[in-house]
Amino acid sequence: MIALALPLGVAMVLGAVFDRALLADPSRGAIERLGRALMLGLGLLGSLALGLDGIGLGVSAASVGGGSLVLLLLLAPLALRVAAVPELDATDATARVPLGLGGRVAWAGLLGGAAVSLALVVRSGWLRPTFQFDALTRWMLKAKVIALDGTLLGAISHDPGFGFTHQRYPPLVSYLAAMPNLISGVFDDRIASAMFPWFAVALAAVLYGAVSRRVGRVGGALAAFWFSTLPLVAYLPFPPPGSGAFSAMADLPLALFATGALLAAADAVEGRRARAHLEAGVLLGFATLTKNEGLPLLAGVGLAFLLFAPTTRWRRALGVTGLAACLQVLLWTRLALGMPTLDEHYPDRLTGSALVEGLERLPSILWRLAGELGDLNRWNVTWLAAAALMAVGLRRLRTRGAGLILVAVGVQIGAYVLAYVVTSWTSPAAQASPLGVVPYLMDVTLGRLLLHVAPAVLALAVLAAPPRADRAG
Amino acid sequence: MDRDSISQTVALLVVVLACVRWLPASGTEDWLGRGAPRAALKLDAMFASGERPLQTAMALRAGFAPLRVQRYLAWAQLVRQIEERGEPGSRIQLKGVSRNEGWLLAYDLYPHRVVGETAENGSSAADETRPDVFAVLIGGDVPRLEWPAP
């Protein structure tokens, strides 16, 4: 237990101090503070370990502990100085209206439901060993290498025999998963995978805080409940493989950083707080260090800034995406350049001929996408309900922030469709499948790809049509 | 029905359908997906009880496909034997093992190194044993372990 609690505790302290020191903490309550501390801390701790490995210091309990201490000592004076400044308040006037009895009951019930669901997820993560195929052969194998060898950049990073681990994939979650094992001294994938449900806890708390600040506490609680009870987050082990918050995959961590970045970017374009640009840049950086799918998000947010930032658009777009790109390049790309690439290296596939060749797949890809959005078993009524809420509350979405999130989500989903159009991926199971290769690939990946944008979409849905309790006062 | 009522109804539907999933399963396939959270609790209870954790883990890994569960269990027992005897970094040759099972074995056996072709690339139990390997794992419905003569 201590092997898990210690890195989580260090992450929370790091995140809280970073938030206070550099982001002028916009939180309105303990739940959002906890979520932000965990979100920022997990990203910082993973990036720190990656940075230490990158400069040759290796990854051990001592090096990560020492690095964390240095970071804390550097940030502490800034955090103390900010504490003396009157706190910024990014809360809307409508969200300050006191709740009536019905509102308080709804708030408590929704938060209670979210807490129960998240408790189930944390318990599953604690009890179950890693079991998903992709989690074992990519993220956990790398975590095992880090825990046993003290580095990910040894011989296996260039060994073609380990090509199946996708050596070039950004490895932030593997460094985080290795943390408990660095403390315990033995590798146990049950404890390593127990780190992952905490990304879901952070995401629910961040959603609660960000939505609460805009439309009130019941709306925030509804968003947290909605996300926390998504079947493919909370309790479905499969299908699709790897979506569950307990399944040690990088998709939920990416969803956390992507959602945090989009909400911060929305704050930035609406001028709600001064340092939201910095926060969006840092979180986008963490997203690109978590999965390659963070890169289209970077492009989407950059484009959305150009479209929606009121003034100095180029400077802001460049600032946010530039900061994220710097983090990515400094901490990972410069190390990964010499590593082998695979058939799934999508930039190599983006050619005119691959596009023309793959266009015939487009109708079936869109049909399957529609099928996934309507899949009640995996998503309950999430996508249908989100569309309905956004349609009836369209007026409330005519803001720069909502526009930014919609454009970035659209670019992200468009990038996934494009990837299915040009992919040359195959596997023995896919070749044996009666569905065909691309439908098989979509069947096993689309659910978790949509998870990257689902929290931001359901936040928008609640913002479009907030619960009446918040408005009645 | 005005826009406000529609939005409140939709939000209520989201909450009610999420709660309905916690009801016991109906026994037949139903579109509400009742019983799924209870199934997750039942699965976790098997791990919490500490009984047959390896079997449960392999069943989960194999997606509860009966034949695969048996094979994964057999692999897990052979991996244990290698871990008990091998020095870190020892080379383990795979013969006639499928690509996916080979990747899982590479994970389970690390820091030992797995070598050999996959069954999909024509590897079989008849492959010649490499001179520098510590152990040989042979695929099939009943996986086997061989110790090459030193």
Interface residues (C-beta under 8 A of the other chain):
Chain A: L110 G113 L120 R123 S124 L127 R128 P129 F131 F133 L136 T137 M140 L141 K144 V145 L148 D149 G161 F162 F164 L222 F225 W226 T229 P231 A234 Y235 L236 P237 F238 L376 N377 N380 V381 T382 A385 A388 L389 V392 G393 S427 P428 A429 V462 A464 A465 P467 R468
Chain B: R3 D4 I6 S7 Q8 V10 A11 L13 V14 V15 L17 A18 C19 R21 W31 L32 G33 A36 P37 A39 A40 L41 L43 D44 F47 A48 A57 L60 R61 G63 P88 S98 R99 N100 W103 L104 A106 Y107 Y110 P111 R113 V114 V115 E120
